[in-house]
Amino acid sequence: MRRTASVLPLILLGLGVFTLVFGQLLDRYVEPRVKRTPVDVETSSVLTGTGSYFDTGALETVHGKQITITRRVVGDVAAAERSGHAVWNVSTQIDTPTTLPLRDPRRSLQWTTERWVTDRRTNLPVHCCGEQPSFGGEAYLKFPFDVQKRTYQWWDGVLGAAVPLKFSGTEKVLGHEGYRFTGAVGPRRTGVTRDVPGSLVGRPKQRQVAAEEWYANARIELVVEQRTGRIMNARIAPEITLRAPGARSDAVTLLASDRMEFTDATRRAQVAQTSRDSRRLEALGETAPTLATAAGGVLTAAGLTFLVRGRRRRAVVEDSQRADSTHTGD
């Protein structure tokens, strides 16, 4: 019984110290290494809205039609393992009611492919691994982890430049609260030219003209989950037009919508994934370290208390034994 009593405080003290150290490891070592952009992604997001687009068959802009933007992201795991960065291949297609049922990006209204490489911790671009095109900014398909209430530089692939998005409060998406960031793009040249008949852009005397592509986005609204940086909902109002070289006004509208937004299915998928990732990060970065620290503190305090009491008890017994010995000697 004495041996058990003397060992118990040491066991409690050892468990307490171990639990305290374990909590610190979760907070300072494990959680920051879990907080990395995934590399084995395979996701799709869809935005829909009503607007106008240039019908190449009729050679005119049609209005009041549904427009669908589908973005597919597939991670290049092999390239990520070699480089240590997140390498994502991104396919974006814009479809009309005619092209959408074909399910072939080559027959869509517009199809672009990109290769995006980012630092898995900071989300900043890394210019390697076949990146195409070169890009900048802080946010694109996602924001950095631990989103702050400040202005972020969001990369707009159509513009080919970063756009400042300012923090504009909070908004709930399917009951999950996120930070809302807003911004806009005034009419600007994209740097792309398109060879079109001169008559199409007000130059009937010229058989063919290298028309300038212009772009504007009257409303960019992104709702971002704070812990993970995932975009739970997006609203945009894009407009892509053509102008004759040097002209000050648009001649042809290629695409325009005053409101395009994630579909219900995309919002549900984004929120579900966000919830899983957020709970995991919260457990590793907040809940588990807090519980471990509290439990470790209790166990350590209990162990120390029992040790002190044990020593006091032994001291009392020893004093009593010495007193008895002295009394017997007398």
C-alpha positions in Angstrom: 0.0 0.0 0.0 2.8 2.4 0.8 4.5 1.6 -2.5 1.3 2.3 -4.4 0.7 5.5 -2.5 4.2 6.7 -3.3 4.1 5.7 -7.0 0.7 7.3 -7.7 1.8 10.9 -7.4 4.7 10.2 -9.8 2.3 8.7 -12.3 -0.1 11.6 -12.0 2.8 14.1 -12.4 4.2 12.2 -15.4 0.8 12.1 -17.1 0.3 15.8 -16.4 3.6 16.8 -17.9 3.1 14.6 -20.9 -0.4 16.0 -21.5 0.9 19.5 -21.2 3.6 18.9 -23.7 1.2 17.0 -26.0 -1.1 20.0 -26.0 1.7 22.3 -27.0 2.8 20.0 -29.8 -0.7 20.0 -31.2 -0.9 23.8 -31.1 2.6 24.6 -32.3 3.7 21.6 -34.4 0.9 19.4 -35.6 -1.9 22.0 -36.4 0.4 24.3 -38.4 1.5 21.4 -40.6 -2.1 20.2 -41.1 -3.0 23.8 -42.2 -1.8 23.2 -45.7 -3.5 23.6 -49.1 -4.5 20.1 -50.3 -2.9 18.7 -53.3 -5.2 15.8 -54.2 -8.2 17.9 -55.1 -10.8 17.1 -57.7 -13.7 19.6 -57.5 -16.2 21.5 -59.7 -18.0 24.8 -59.1 -20.8 26.1 -61.2 -22.1 29.7 -61.5 -25.3 30.5 -63.4 -27.1 33.6 -64.4 -29.1 35.3 -67.1 -27.5 37.6 -69.6 -26.3 38.3 -73.1 -23.7 36.6 -75.3 -22.6 36.7 -78.9 -24.2 34.0 -81.0 -21.5 33.0 -83.6 -24.2 31.3 -85.7 -26.4 34.3 -86.0 -23.5 36.7 -85.8 -25.3 38.9 -83.3 -25.7 39.3 -79.6 -28.7 37.6 -78.1 -30.2 38.6 -74.7 -32.1 37.1 -71.8 -30.3 33.7 -72.1 -28.9 31.5 -69.3 -25.2 31.5 -69.0 -23.3 28.8 -67.1 -19.7 29.0 -66.0 -18.1 25.7 -64.9 -14.7 25.5 -63.3 -13.0 22.2 -62.7 -9.9 21.8 -60.5 -7.7 18.7 -60.5 -4.6 18.5 -58.4 -1.4 17.2 -59.9 -0.3 15.1 -57.0 3.0 13.9 -58.6 4.1 17.5 -59.3 3.1 18.5 -55.8 5.2 15.8 -54.2 8.2 16.7 -56.3 8.0 20.4 -55.6 6.4 20.6 -52.2 3.8 23.1 -53.6 0.1 22.9 -54.5 -0.2 22.3 -58.2 -3.7 22.6 -59.6 -4.9 22.2 -63.2 -7.9 24.5 -63.8 -10.4 24.2 -66.6 -13.0 27.0 -67.0 -15.8 26.9 -69.6 -18.6 29.2 -70.4 -21.7 27.6 -71.9 -25.0 28.7 -73.4 -28.2 26.7 -73.5 -27.0 25.3 -76.9 -23.5 24.2 -75.8 -24.2 23.1 -72.2 -26.0 19.8 -73.2 -23.0 18.9 -75.4 -20.8 18.4 -72.3 -17.7 19.1 -74.4 -15.5 22.1 -73.4 -14.1 22.3 -76.9 -17.7 23.2 -78.2 -18.5 25.7 -75.4 -18.8 29.4 -75.9 -15.4 29.9 -74.3 -12.9 27.4 -72.8 -9.6 28.2 -71.0 -7.1 26.1 -69.1 -4.7 27.2 -66.4 -2.0 25.6 -64.2 -1.9 27.2 -60.8 1.0 26.7 -58.4 0.9 28.1 -54.8 2.7 27.8 -51.5 0.7 25.4 -49.5 1.0 27.5 -46.3 0.7 31.1 -47.4 -1.4 30.6 -50.6 1.0 32.9 -52.5 1.8 32.1 -56.1 4.9 30.1 -56.8 6.3 30.5 -60.3 7.4 26.9 -61.2 6.2 23.5 -62.3 4.8 24.6 -65.6 2.6 27.4 -64.2 0.5 28.9 -67.0 -0.1 31.8 -67.1 2.0 33.7 -64.6 -0.2 35.3 -62.0 0.0 37.2 -58.7 -2.2 38.2 -55.8 -3.1 36.5 -52.5 -6.4 34.8 -53.3 -7.8 33.0 -56.3 -9.6 29.7 -56.0 -9.3 30.1 -52.2 -8.1 32.6 -49.7 -5.2 32.1 -47.2 -5.9 30.3 -44.0 -7.0 32.4 -41.0 -8.6 35.1 -43.2 -8.3 38.6 -41.8 -10.8 41.6 -41.9 -8.7 43.5 -44.5 -8.4 44.1 -48.2 -7.0 41.1 -50.2 -5.6 41.0 -53.7 -7.8 38.6 -55.7 -6.5 37.3 -59.0 -8.9 37.8 -61.9 -8.0 35.4 -64.6 -10.0 37.3 -67.3 -8.4 40.6 -66.5 -5.0 39.0 -66.0 -4.3 41.2 -62.9 -5.1 41.3 -59.2 -8.2 43.1 -58.0 -8.5 44.6 -54.5 -11.4 43.1 -52.5 -12.3 44.8 -49.3 -13.8 43.2 -46.2 -17.5 44.2 -46.2 -18.9 42.4 -43.2 -20.2 38.9 -42.6 -22.8 36.7 -44.4 -24.2 33.3 -43.7 -24.3 30.6 -46.4 -26.6 27.7 -45.5 -26.2 28.6 -41.9 -22.4 28.8 -42.0 -21.0 32.3 -41.4 -18.2 33.7 -43.6 -16.5 37.0 -44.3 -17.8 38.9 -47.3 -15.3 40.6 -49.6 -16.4 42.9 -52.4 -14.8 44.8 -55.3 -15.3 45.8 -58.9 -13.4 46.2 -62.2 -14.0 49.1 -64.4 -13.7 48.7 -68.2 -10.1 47.7 -69.0 -8.3 46.1 -71.9 -7.4 42.5 -71.4 -4.5 42.5 -73.8 -6.3 39.9 -76.0 -7.1 40.7 -79.6 -9.6 38.9 -81.9 -9.6 38.9 -85.6 -13.1 39.7 -86.7 -14.8 41.2 -89.8 -14.4 45.0 -89.8 -18.2 45.4 -90.2 -18.7 43.8 -86.8 -16.9 46.6 -85.0 -17.9 49.6 -87.1 -15.1 49.4 -89.7 -17.0 48.2 -92.8 -14.2 49.2 -95.2 -11.8 46.8 -93.5 -12.2 43.2 -94.3 -10.7 42.0 -91.1 -9.8 43.9 -87.9 -7.8 42.9 -84.8 -10.4 44.0 -82.3 -9.5 44.8 -78.7 -11.1 42.7 -76.0 -12.4 44.8 -73.0 -13.5 43.5 -69.7 -15.5 44.8 -66.7 -17.0 43.3 -63.6 -19.5 45.6 -61.9 -19.8 43.4 -58.8 -17.5 40.8 -57.3 -18.8 39.3 -54.0 -17.1 36.4 -52.3 -18.1 34.8 -49.0 -15.1 33.2 -47.4 -14.9 30.9 -44.4 -12.5 32.5 -42.0 -10.5 29.5 -40.7 -10.0 27.6 -44.0 -10.1 30.4 -46.6 -12.6 28.4 -48.7 -15.0 30.4 -50.9 -18.5 29.3 -49.9 -20.4 31.5 -52.3 -19.5 33.8 -55.2 -21.5 36.5 -57.1 -20.1 38.3 -60.2 -21.4 40.6 -62.9 -18.9 40.1 -65.8 -19.0 41.9 -69.2 -16.7 41.1 -72.1 -16.8 43.3 -75.2 -15.0 44.1 -78.4 -13.8 47.5 -79.6 -12.3 48.6 -82.9 -8.6 49.4 -82.4 -8.3 52.7 -80.5 -12.1 53.1 -80.2 -13.6 54.5 -77.0 -16.8 52.6 -77.0 -17.9 49.0 -77.3 -19.0 47.6 -80.6 -19.9 44.0 -79.7 -20.9 42.3 -76.5 -19.4 38.9 -76.2 -20.7 38.1 -72.7 -22.6 40.1 -70.1 -24.6 39.3 -67.0 -25.6 41.6 -64.1 -25.7 38.6 -61.7 -24.0 35.2 -61.8 -23.9 33.1 -58.6 -22.9 29.7 -57.4 -25.6 27.1 -57.9 -27.4 25.6 -54.9 -25.5 22.4 -55.4 -22.1 24.2 -55.5 -22.9 26.1 -52.3 -23.9 22.9 -50.5 -20.7 21.1 -51.6 -18.5 24.1 -50.7 -20.1 24.5 -47.3 -20.0 20.7 -46.5 -16.2 20.6 -47.4 -15.6 23.8 -45.5 -17.4 22.5 -42.4 -15.3 19.3 -42.4 -12.0 21.1 -42.8 -12.9 23.8 -40.3 -13.9 21.3 -37.6 -10.7 19.5 -38.2 -8.5 22.6 -37.8 -10.5 23.7 -34.8 -10.1 20.4 -33.1 -6.3 20.3 -33.7 -5.6 24.0 -33.2 -8.1 25.0 -30.5 -10.2 22.3 -28.8 -7.6 19.5 -28.3 -4.7 21.8 -27.1 -7.1 23.6 -24.7 -8.4 20.3 -23.3 -4.9 18.8 -23.1 -3.5 21.9 -21.3 -6.4 21.9 -18.8 -6.1 18.2 -18.2 -2.4 18.4 -17.9 -2.6 21.2 -15.5 -5.0 19.3 -13.3 -3.0 16.1 -13.4 0.3 18.0 -12.7 -1.3 19.9 -9.8 -2.7 16.6 -8.3 0.6 14.9 -8.6 2.5 17.7 -6.9 -0.1 17.9 -4.2 0.1 14.2 -3.4 3.9 14.4 -3.5 4.0 17.3 -1.0 1.4 15.6 1.3 3.3 12.4 1.1 6.6 14.1 2.1 4.8 15.9 5.0 3.3 12.6 6.1 6.7 10.9 6.1 8.3 13.8 7.9 5.6 13.6 10.6 6.1 9.8 10.9 9.9 10.2 11.1 9.6 12.9 13.8 7.3 10.7 15.7 9.6 7.7 15.4 12.6 9.8 16.6 10.5 11.1 19.5 9.5 7.5 20.5 13.2 6.4 20.2 14.4 9.2 22.5 11.6 8.5 25.0 12.5 4.8 25.1 16.2 5.6 25.6 15.3 7.7 28.6 
